[in-house]
Amino acid sequence: MAHRTPKLLTVATAATAALLGATTASAATAVPWTTAHSTASASGTRWLEKGGGILTSTLAVQGELKNTGAGCFSLCR
């Protein structure tokens, strides 16, 4: 069990570094998104807004929700 801890820590550290690198790289770039359910569809862009701390970014989403049917649909955060 003692040999697993350093490997796990290394993997977690590498994953965190990759996440932080992706956060920094995509902070200024809007990424398109799209989804659909039944007669409703939604699309737009998303981006990360850097926060004041090292792990405090906010996911910002902008888009439009359309529905061509009689059902009622909404988006929740």
MODELLER restraints for C-alpha pairs under 7 A, 6 or more apart:
rsr = mdl.restraints
at = mdl.atoms
rsr.add(forms.Gaussian(group=physical.xy_distance, feature=features.Distance(at['CA:23:A'], at['CA:48:A']), mean=6.83, stdev=0.5))
rsr.add(forms.Gaussian(group=physical.xy_distance, feature=features.Distance(at['CA:26:A'], at['CA:47:A']), mean=6.77, stdev=0.5))
rsr.add(forms.Gaussian(group=physical.xy_distance, feature=features.Distance(at['CA:26:A'], at['CA:48:A']), mean=6.61, stdev=0.5))
rsr.add(forms.Gaussian(group=physical.xy_distance, feature=features.Distance(at['CA:27:A'], at['CA:47:A']), mean=6.10, stdev=0.5))
rsr.add(forms.Gaussian(group=physical.xy_distance, feature=features.Distance(at['CA:27:A'], at['CA:48:A']), mean=4.69, stdev=0.5))
rsr.add(forms.Gaussian(group=physical.xy_distance, feature=features.Distance(at['CA:27:A'], at['CA:49:A']), mean=5.80, stdev=0.5))
rsr.add(forms.Gaussian(group=physical.xy_distance, feature=features.Distance(at['CA:27:A'], at['CA:50:A']), mean=6.62, stdev=0.5))
rsr.add(forms.Gaussian(group=physical.xy_distance, feature=features.Distance(at['CA:29:A'], at['CA:47:A']), mean=6.28, stdev=0.5))
rsr.add(forms.Gaussian(group=physical.xy_distance, feature=features.Distance(at['CA:30:A'], at['CA:45:A']), mean=5.71, stdev=0.5))
rsr.add(forms.Gaussian(group=physical.xy_distance, feature=features.Distance(at['CA:30:A'], at['CA:46:A']), mean=5.41, stdev=0.5))
rsr.add(forms.Gaussian(group=physical.xy_distance, feature=features.Distance(at['CA:30:A'], at['CA:47:A']), mean=4.89, stdev=0.5))
rsr.add(forms.Gaussian(group=physical.xy_distance, feature=features.Distance(at['CA:31:A'], at['CA:45:A']), mean=5.23, stdev=0.5))
rsr.add(forms.Gaussian(group=physical.xy_distance, feature=features.Distance(at['CA:31:A'], at['CA:46:A']), mean=5.22, stdev=0.5))
rsr.add(forms.Gaussian(group=physical.xy_distance, feature=features.Distance(at['CA:31:A'], at['CA:47:A']), mean=6.25, stdev=0.5))
rsr.add(forms.Gaussian(group=physical.xy_distance, feature=features.Distance(at['CA:32:A'], at['CA:44:A']), mean=5.74, stdev=0.5))
rsr.add(forms.Gaussian(group=physical.xy_distance, feature=features.Distance(at['CA:32:A'], at['CA:45:A']), mean=4.27, stdev=0.5))
rsr.add(forms.Gaussian(group=physical.xy_distance, feature=features.Distance(at['CA:32:A'], at['CA:46:A']), mean=6.40, stdev=0.5))
rsr.add(forms.Gaussian(group=physical.xy_distance, feature=features.Distance(at['CA:33:A'], at['CA:43:A']), mean=5.54, stdev=0.5))
rsr.add(forms.Gaussian(group=physical.xy_distance, feature=features.Distance(at['CA:33:A'], at['CA:44:A']), mean=5.54, stdev=0.5))
rsr.add(forms.Gaussian(group=physical.xy_distance, feature=features.Distance(at['CA:33:A'], at['CA:45:A']), mean=5.66, stdev=0.5))
rsr.add(forms.Gaussian(group=physical.xy_distance, feature=features.Distance(at['CA:34:A'], at['CA:42:A']), mean=5.68, stdev=0.5))
rsr.add(forms.Gaussian(group=physical.xy_distance, feature=features.Distance(at['CA:34:A'], at['CA:43:A']), mean=4.10, stdev=0.5))
rsr.add(forms.Gaussian(group=physical.xy_distance, feature=features.Distance(at['CA:34:A'], at['CA:44:A']), mean=6.57, stdev=0.5))
rsr.add(forms.Gaussian(group=physical.xy_distance, feature=features.Distance(at['CA:35:A'], at['CA:41:A']), mean=5.82, stdev=0.5))
rsr.add(forms.Gaussian(group=physical.xy_distance, feature=features.Distance(at['CA:35:A'], at['CA:42:A']), mean=5.39, stdev=0.5))
rsr.add(forms.Gaussian(group=physical.xy_distance, feature=features.Distance(at['CA:35:A'], at['CA:43:A']), mean=6.37, stdev=0.5))
rsr.add(forms.Gaussian(group=physical.xy_distance, feature=features.Distance(at['CA:36:A'], at['CA:42:A']), mean=6.15, stdev=0.5))
rsr.add(forms.Gaussian(group=physical.xy_distance, feature=features.Distance(at['CA:39:A'], at['CA:67:A']), mean=5.64, stdev=0.5))
rsr.add(forms.Gaussian(group=physical.xy_distance, feature=features.Distance(at['CA:39:A'], at['CA:68:A']), mean=5.57, stdev=0.5))
rsr.add(forms.Gaussian(group=physical.xy_distance, feature=features.Distance(at['CA:39:A'], at['CA:69:A']), mean=5.39, stdev=0.5))
rsr.add(forms.Gaussian(group=physical.xy_distance, feature=features.Distance(at['CA:40:A'], at['CA:66:A']), mean=5.56, stdev=0.5))
rsr.add(forms.Gaussian(group=physical.xy_distance, feature=features.Distance(at['CA:40:A'], at['CA:67:A']), mean=4.15, stdev=0.5))
rsr.add(forms.Gaussian(group=physical.xy_distance, feature=features.Distance(at['CA:40:A'], at['CA:68:A']), mean=6.48, stdev=0.5))
rsr.add(forms.Gaussian(group=physical.xy_distance, feature=features.Distance(at['CA:40:A'], at['CA:73:A']), mean=6.92, stdev=0.5))
rsr.add(forms.Gaussian(group=physical.xy_distance, feature=features.Distance(at['CA:41:A'], at['CA:65:A']), mean=5.90, stdev=0.5))
rsr.add(forms.Gaussian(group=physical.xy_distance, feature=features.Distance(at['CA:41:A'], at['CA:66:A']), mean=5.35, stdev=0.5))
rsr.add(forms.Gaussian(group=physical.xy_distance, feature=features.Distance(at['CA:41:A'], at['CA:67:A']), mean=6.39, stdev=0.5))
rsr.add(forms.Gaussian(group=physical.xy_distance, feature=features.Distance(at['CA:42:A'], at['CA:63:A']), mean=6.92, stdev=0.5))
rsr.add(forms.Gaussian(group=physical.xy_distance, feature=features.Distance(at['CA:42:A'], at['CA:64:A']), mean=5.49, stdev=0.5))
rsr.add(forms.Gaussian(group=physical.xy_distance, feature=features.Distance(at['CA:42:A'], at['CA:65:A']), mean=4.34, stdev=0.5))
rsr.add(forms.Gaussian(group=physical.xy_distance, feature=features.Distance(at['CA:42:A'], at['CA:66:A']), mean=6.14, stdev=0.5))
rsr.add(forms.Gaussian(group=physical.xy_distance, feature=features.Distance(at['CA:43:A'], at['CA:63:A']), mean=5.37, stdev=0.5))
rsr.add(forms.Gaussian(group=physical.xy_distance, feature=features.Distance(at['CA:43:A'], at['CA:64:A']), mean=5.73, stdev=0.5))
rsr.add(forms.Gaussian(group=physical.xy_distance, feature=features.Distance(at['CA:43:A'], at['CA:65:A']), mean=6.95, stdev=0.5))
rsr.add(forms.Gaussian(group=physical.xy_distance, feature=features.Distance(at['CA:44:A'], at['CA:62:A']), mean=5.51, stdev=0.5))
rsr.add(forms.Gaussian(group=physical.xy_distance, feature=features.Distance(at['CA:44:A'], at['CA:63:A']), mean=3.77, stdev=0.5))
rsr.add(forms.Gaussian(group=physical.xy_distance, feature=features.Distance(at['CA:44:A'], at['CA:64:A']), mean=6.34, stdev=0.5))
rsr.add(forms.Gaussian(group=physical.xy_distance, feature=features.Distance(at['CA:45:A'], at['CA:61:A']), mean=6.01, stdev=0.5))
rsr.add(forms.Gaussian(group=physical.xy_distance, feature=features.Distance(at['CA:45:A'], at['CA:62:A']), mean=5.48, stdev=0.5))
rsr.add(forms.Gaussian(group=physical.xy_distance, feature=features.Distance(at['CA:45:A'], at['CA:63:A']), mean=6.27, stdev=0.5))
rsr.add(forms.Gaussian(group=physical.xy_distance, feature=features.Distance(at['CA:46:A'], at['CA:60:A']), mean=5.56, stdev=0.5))
rsr.add(forms.Gaussian(group=physical.xy_distance, feature=features.Distance(at['CA:46:A'], at['CA:61:A']), mean=4.38, stdev=0.5))
rsr.add(forms.Gaussian(group=physical.xy_distance, feature=features.Distance(at['CA:46:A'], at['CA:62:A']), mean=6.27, stdev=0.5))
rsr.add(forms.Gaussian(group=physical.xy_distance, feature=features.Distance(at['CA:47:A'], at['CA:59:A']), mean=5.94, stdev=0.5))
rsr.add(forms.Gaussian(group=physical.xy_distance, feature=features.Distance(at['CA:47:A'], at['CA:60:A']), mean=5.37, stdev=0.5))
rsr.add(forms.Gaussian(group=physical.xy_distance, feature=features.Distance(at['CA:47:A'], at['CA:61:A']), mean=6.69, stdev=0.5))
rsr.add(forms.Gaussian(group=physical.xy_distance, feature=features.Distance(at['CA:48:A'], at['CA:57:A']), mean=6.17, stdev=0.5))
rsr.add(forms.Gaussian(group=physical.xy_distance, feature=features.Distance(at['CA:48:A'], at['CA:58:A']), mean=5.56, stdev=0.5))
rsr.add(forms.Gaussian(group=physical.xy_distance, feature=features.Distance(at['CA:48:A'], at['CA:59:A']), mean=4.70, stdev=0.5))
rsr.add(forms.Gaussian(group=physical.xy_distance, feature=features.Distance(at['CA:48:A'], at['CA:60:A']), mean=5.95, stdev=0.5))
rsr.add(forms.Gaussian(group=physical.xy_distance, feature=features.Distance(at['CA:49:A'], at['CA:57:A']), mean=5.52, stdev=0.5))
rsr.add(forms.Gaussian(group=physical.xy_distance, feature=features.Distance(at['CA:49:A'], at['CA:58:A']), mean=5.13, stdev=0.5))
rsr.add(forms.Gaussian(group=physical.xy_distance, feature=features.Distance(at['CA:49:A'], at['CA:59:A']), mean=6.40, stdev=0.5))
rsr.add(forms.Gaussian(group=physical.xy_distance, feature=features.Distance(at['CA:49:A'], at['CA:60:A']), mean=6.81, stdev=0.5))
rsr.add(forms.Gaussian(group=physical.xy_distance, feature=features.Distance(at['CA:50:A'], at['CA:56:A']), mean=6.71, stdev=0.5))
rsr.add(forms.Gaussian(group=physical.xy_distance, feature=features.Distance(at['CA:50:A'], at['CA:57:A']), mean=4.54, stdev=0.5))
rsr.add(forms.Gaussian(group=physical.xy_distance, feature=features.Distance(at['CA:50:A'], at['CA:58:A']), mean=6.56, stdev=0.5))
rsr.add(forms.Gaussian(group=physical.xy_distance, feature=features.Distance(at['CA:51:A'], at['CA:57:A']), mean=4.70, stdev=0.5))
rsr.add(forms.Gaussian(group=physical.xy_distance, feature=features.Distance(at['CA:51:A'], at['CA:58:A']), mean=6.81, stdev=0.5))
